[in-house]
Each structure stands twice: as structure tokens, then as C-alpha cells.
């Protein structure tokens, strides 16, 4: 088994398309297919189900993908450790970010990193907190701007800021004229709520709150992400609680209103793998910490 075969397989597994994977890996598609076939023959299992319309991972392929990503990450991490011990500077800093950080603290952080390390390439990828944590663990990401989590294992985390959840109401709604709304005012409203596969802290908070106030039956629509929630609100289909950063969305057709009795703040912070020599550089972490000290957060209150 060759290391490059693992890289080729990971590309196909992530793209689920041989042509796109071949372009990504800068290899001819027939050669890529031959490497995948050779890998499957050596393993004695089918990793991918192929048809003229789609490419899908088999159960064996899913298991092998997780291990392959970790192996590639470990090799990359080992290379960075060796370079660090030899006094060599990092060549690339890979940053993962959730959307609020993209418009809030990230530009300032990138500006400072760019000035401090002018010869280092920067790569930014967006994703959910769960995706970014997975990338930190397998070495695909060096530094992540994420929401707080209860257990991040071997990772390190510190908080930058907190922001409030407010009620999003369509601009022509009578509720939009109120300076403040009472929780009882929601009894005559259709509620839009999150319904994710993995319950977040905010989702549990609102689920319990709706239940406590007898509003669970008012939930008419559900969604997986904040953009979908505010889109449903903007369409006049109901009201829903959204984080404060949504007030900066362009061309928004909703207002954000405080609700008496609802006091949820959600954090934003920086996470990194303690074993990653790139992220563990004191100056990089200090630059991230300085974002909180200088108040470079426009989405909410500093802790």
C-alpha cells in the first residue's frame, strides 16, 4: 500500500466524483481509477460503489476513510514536528472557521498573521464546529474558530466573545414594532426551531424553554442552520431565535428583538491541537488572544 494511494482515495471519498478528485490531485482520471482499484484489490474489499451517475462510499470505505485521514494527518503532523525541531518556520497555516468568526474576528486575525509571517501561506475553510474539531484532531486544520463544546479531548480552547440570541421577526410583523417582547406573546405565533442531528447547547436550551412555557406545539417549521432559519422568518412563515451576528446580514427582511425571560448567550473561541507545532507557536496563539483583549468582535459582547 502506497501513501499516495491513501491521498487519492481520500480525494475521491471527499469529492465523490473521480474527475473532480483527479483535478484536485493533479493526476489523469484513468491513472486515479487504477490506483483506487489497486488499493481495493490489496485490501480485498470494495471501498466505493460506482455507477454512471454517482460514486458512494461503502461501509468499509467509510471506515477506511476515517483511518486514512488520520494517517495522512499524522504524517503531515510528523513532518511539521521535524521542521519545528530543526528550527524551520511553518509553510502553511490552515484555519477553520464558523460563519460568525468569518465576518467578525477572522479578518483582523488574518491581517496580523499575514504581517507576522509574510512568507507563510494561509488557507481558510468554513464549516461547522464539529467539522472543524475533526479537522484539528486529524491534522487537516491548525487553528479553529469554533463555538464552545463540552468535551474537546486533546485540544486546547479559550473563549474570545459571547453574543446574545434574539427573536427574529419579519419586518411587517406587529412584533417588529415592539421594543421588547414577552414570552407569552409567542403563543399566537408559528415558531421556527433548529432540528440538528447532534443537539447543540442552544438547541437544548430552546427546546426546554418551549416545553416549559407550553410552546412546543407552536413549532411549525424546523431547520439545520441559522441561514435557513432567518430565510424562513424573512418569508413571513414564523418567528425564531437567532444569534446576534445575523443583524449584519445584507438585505435582511427581519428585525431582532429581545424577549423577556430569554437570556441565552453563546460563545466563540479558538481551538487548536496541543500536539500541533504550527498552532502551538506562542505568537500565533497570542495573536488570537489579542482579538479578545482589543475588542475585535462586532457580533456581541466580550466575556
C-alpha positions in Angstrom: 0.0 0.0 0.0 1.4 3.4 -1.0 0.9 6.7 0.8 -0.2 8.4 -2.4 -2.9 5.8 -2.8 -4.4 6.9 0.6 -4.3 10.5 -0.6 -6.0 9.6 -3.9 -8.7 7.6 -2.0 -9.3 10.5 0.4 -9.8 12.9 -2.5 -12.3 10.6 -4.2 -14.1 10.0 -0.9 -14.5 13.7 -0.3 -15.4 14.7 -3.8 -17.4 11.6 -4.6 -16.5 12.3 -8.2 -13.5 10.8 -10.0 -13.0 13.7 -12.4 -13.0 16.4 -9.6 -10.7 14.2 -7.5 -8.3 13.8 -10.4 -8.2 17.5 -10.9 -7.7 18.1 -7.2 -4.8 15.7 -7.1 -3.3 16.8 -10.5 -3.5 13.3 -11.9 -5.1 11.8 -15.0 -8.5 10.3 -14.2 -7.6 6.8 -15.7 -4.5 6.7 -13.5 -6.5 7.7 -10.5 -9.0 4.9 -11.1 -6.2 2.4 -11.5 -4.7 3.4 -8.1 -8.1 3.1 -6.4 -8.6 -0.3 -8.0 -5.2 -1.5 -6.9 -5.9 -0.3 -3.3 -9.2 -2.2 -3.2 -7.5 -5.3 -4.6 -4.8 -5.2 -2.0 -7.4 -4.7 0.8 -9.7 -7.3 -0.6 -12.7 -5.1 -0.1 -14.7 -2.7 -2.2 -14.3 0.9 -0.9 -16.5 2.6 -3.4 -19.7 1.8 -5.2 -19.5 3.2 -8.7 -22.2 3.8 -11.2 -22.6 6.0 -14.3 -24.5 8.6 -12.1 -22.8 8.6 -8.7 -19.9 7.4 -6.5 -20.6 6.4 -3.0 -18.6 5.0 -0.1 -19.3 1.5 1.1 -19.4 0.8 4.8 -15.9 -0.4 4.6 -15.0 2.7 2.6 -16.4 4.9 5.3 -14.3 3.1 8.0 -11.2 3.2 5.8 -11.7 6.9 5.0 -11.6 7.9 8.7 -8.4 5.9 9.3 -6.8 7.2 6.0 -7.5 10.8 7.0 -5.9 10.2 10.4 -2.8 8.6 8.8 -2.3 11.4 6.4 -2.8 13.9 9.2 -0.3 12.1 11.4 2.3 12.1 8.6 1.8 15.8 8.0 2.0 16.5 11.7 5.2 14.4 12.0 6.7 16.5 9.2 5.8 19.7 10.9 7.3 18.4 14.2 10.5 17.6 12.5 10.6 21.0 10.8 9.9 22.7 14.1 12.7 20.8 15.9 15.1 21.8 13.2 14.0 25.5 13.6 12.2 25.7 10.3 9.2 28.0 10.1 5.7 26.7 9.2 5.0 26.8 5.5 1.2 26.9 5.7 -1.3 27.8 8.4 -4.7 26.1 7.9 -7.6 27.8 9.6 -11.1 26.6 10.1 -13.9 29.0 10.9 -17.6 29.1 11.7 -19.5 31.8 9.9 -19.8 34.4 12.8 -16.0 34.5 13.0 -15.7 34.9 9.3 -17.2 38.3 9.4 -16.1 39.2 12.9 -12.6 38.3 14.2 -11.2 36.5 11.2 -10.2 39.5 9.0 -8.2 41.1 11.9 -6.6 37.8 12.8 -5.5 37.1 9.1 -4.2 40.6 8.8 -2.0 40.2 11.9 -0.8 36.7 10.9 0.0 38.0 7.4 2.2 40.8 8.8 3.9 38.5 11.3 4.5 35.7 8.8 4.7 37.2 5.4 6.2 34.1 3.8 3.6 31.6 5.2 0.7 30.6 3.1 -2.8 30.9 4.7 -5.6 28.5 3.9 -9.1 29.2 5.3 -12.0 26.7 5.2 -15.5 27.2 6.6 -17.5 24.6 8.4 -19.4 23.7 11.5 -17.8 23.4 14.9 -18.0 19.6 14.6 -16.2 19.6 11.2 -13.5 21.9 12.4 -12.8 19.9 15.6 -12.5 16.8 13.4 -10.0 18.7 11.2 -8.0 19.8 14.2 -7.9 16.2 15.5 -6.7 14.7 12.2 -4.2 17.4 11.4 -6.1 19.0 8.5 -6.6 22.3 10.4 -4.1 24.1 12.6 -6.4 26.6 14.3 -10.1 26.8 14.5 -12.6 29.5 15.4 -15.5 27.5 16.9 -18.4 27.5 19.3 -17.6 26.2 22.8 -18.0 22.4 23.2 -18.3 20.3 26.3 -15.5 17.9 25.6 -12.7 18.5 23.1 -10.3 15.8 24.2 -6.7 16.6 23.5 -7.5 20.0 22.0 -7.0 23.4 23.7 -9.6 26.1 23.7 -10.1 29.6 25.0 -13.0 32.0 24.7 -13.0 35.2 22.7 -16.5 36.5 23.0 -20.2 35.9 23.7 -23.3 37.0 21.8 -27.0 37.0 22.5 -29.8 35.1 20.9 -32.7 37.4 20.0 -36.1 36.8 18.4 -36.1 37.2 14.6 -39.4 38.6 13.3 -40.4 39.5 9.8 -40.3 43.3 9.3 -44.0 43.7 8.7 -45.0 41.6 11.7 -46.7 43.5 14.5 -44.0 42.2 16.8 -41.4 44.2 14.8 -42.9 47.4 16.3 -42.3 46.3 19.8 -39.1 47.4 21.7 -39.3 44.2 23.8 -41.4 41.1 23.5 -42.8 38.8 26.3 -42.5 35.1 26.0 -46.3 34.9 26.3 -46.6 36.9 23.0 -45.3 33.8 21.1 -48.5 31.8 21.9 -50.2 33.2 18.7 -47.1 32.7 16.6 -45.7 29.9 14.5 -42.2 29.1 15.7 -39.2 28.1 13.7 -36.7 26.0 15.6 -33.4 24.1 14.9 -33.5 20.4 14.5 -30.0 19.1 14.1 -28.7 15.6 14.2 -26.4 16.4 17.1 -28.1 18.6 19.7 -26.2 21.8 20.5 -26.4 23.7 23.7 -28.5 26.4 22.2 -30.9 23.8 20.7 -31.4 22.1 24.1 -31.9 25.5 25.8 -34.7 26.5 23.4 -36.3 23.0 23.4 -36.5 23.0 27.1 -37.8 26.6 27.2 -40.5 26.0 24.6 -41.6 22.9 26.6 -41.6 24.8 29.9 -43.8 27.6 28.5 -46.2 25.3 26.6 -44.9 26.4 23.2 -43.6 23.1 21.8 -46.9 22.8 19.9 -46.2 26.1 18.2 -43.2 24.8 16.4 -44.3 24.7 12.8 -41.0 24.6 10.9 -37.5 23.2 11.6 -34.1 23.7 10.0 -30.5 22.7 10.4 -28.7 26.1 10.3 -29.1 29.8 11.1 -29.3 30.9 7.4 -32.3 28.6 6.8 -34.0 29.9 10.0 -33.7 33.6 9.0 -34.8 32.8 5.5 -38.0 31.2 6.8 -38.5 34.2 9.1 -37.9 36.6 6.2 -40.5 34.7 4.2 -43.1 35.5 6.9 -43.6 31.9 7.9 -42.9 32.4 11.6 -40.5 33.6 14.2 -37.3 32.1 15.6 -34.4 32.8 17.9 -31.2 33.7 16.0 -27.7 34.8 17.1 -27.0 38.5 17.2 -24.5 38.3 14.3 -27.4 37.9 11.8 -28.2 41.6 12.2 -25.2 42.2 9.8 -26.6 40.1 7.0 -27.2 42.1 3.8 -30.7 42.8 2.6 -32.3 41.2 5.6 -36.1 41.3 5.9 -36.3 40.7 9.6 -35.7 42.5 12.9 -34.1 41.2 16.0 -36.0 41.7 19.3 -35.1 40.9 22.9 -37.6 38.6 24.7 -38.2 39.0 28.4 -37.2 35.8 30.2 -34.8 34.6 27.5 -31.2 35.3 28.3 -29.1 33.0 26.2 -25.6 33.9 25.2 -23.4 31.7 23.0 -19.6 31.9 22.9 -17.0 31.9 20.3 -13.4 30.9 20.8 -10.2 29.5 19.4 -9.2 25.8 19.5 -6.0 24.0 18.5 -4.3 20.6 18.9 -1.7 20.7 21.6 0.5 18.4 19.6 0.5 20.6 16.5 3.7 22.6 16.4 2.3 25.1 13.9 -0.7 26.1 16.1 1.2 25.7 19.3 3.6 28.5 18.5 3.1 31.0 21.3 3.0 34.0 18.9 0.1 32.6 16.9 -1.9 31.9 20.0 -1.0 35.3 21.4 -2.3 36.9 18.2 -5.6 35.1 18.6 -5.8 36.0 22.3 -5.3 39.7 21.4 -8.5 39.7 19.5 -10.4 39.4 22.7 -8.3 41.9 24.5 -8.7 44.5 21.8 -12.4 44.1 21.4 -12.2 43.0 17.7 -15.6 41.3 17.8 -18.5 43.1 16.2 -21.1 40.3 16.8 -21.5 40.6 20.5 -20.2 41.3 23.9 -16.7 40.4 25.1 -16.6 38.0 28.0 
